[in-house]
Amino acid sequence: MSSDVADLVVHVTTGPEAVADIQRAVFAGGPPSGPASGDLADSYPAPSVVGIRGRDIADVAPADLSFLGWDAANTRWSPMELPISYGDSDELTGGLNTGLHYHDSDRARANHTGEQAISTVTGLQSALDGKQDSLTFDTVPTDAST
């Protein structure tokens, strides 16, 4: 690529308002052109990426939710899927079954969008009953307007 050369003439006016008058600016060169190299193939101005740091990229379209990972068996970058599916407890705990599980009803309760019977929350009803016994009122209005 030739070196970019600028022929620029600038006149500066001194005083309270310094004004620069650029008379002429001619730049040689332009956007890249010609064959690409390295991790790029084809030619400029629209080369294709065919590698990352000198390692090939598989010419395969990725599936939905896949990512680009290193495929050591084929010594190239390839689209891959995450190996863990839906939080399998054995995969998350190194083979120890800790009772991890997932149900749609758990999600609804965790998001506070579902319903849950008060009797299924340990100790909640007795705690609420205890609060009710401690409520006192100084005066009980007999007229709704007061």
Steps between C-alpha positions, in 0.01 A plus 500: 500500500641840413556748779218748555618850410315820575562829326352747745529877514365675811475874558441601861362840587605621842287711726194450716351263246766269364375365170666222309443506127577166345571569134570156366524146629567216261548154649653218300378143541150397606332193640698173494493306175656183366533151645456441875735286706544343843164413659322667206430357154368642172568863414437844642272683544298191612733227632373189685617392846638145466704472817567629849866544594606270220252221584232404245127560553261222391291594200177390672195712579437523877178372657283720719667577837835348400837666557840484330730266693831322446459152348826328598413177313485690169743780601263781401236737639150350462143586604418317826216462747536521879552149644268555800130474429239640739719476810536122539592460868768237431676731253477803731627318811772279356287184512356550848122490495404781737131495416519794262194503281288728289125521462290764323308559824829590677565766238156654554556527876852637458371774270206577733267440208340178620291399797604301805281375780581657839508149650805411286716774660638358824403706805333782308145449627605481868717813459204687351268376776747629762500844339119509499486440878732796564289752304323757719282795415469808723164599362268334260310753290128445486446748219675444166543876459738530800 
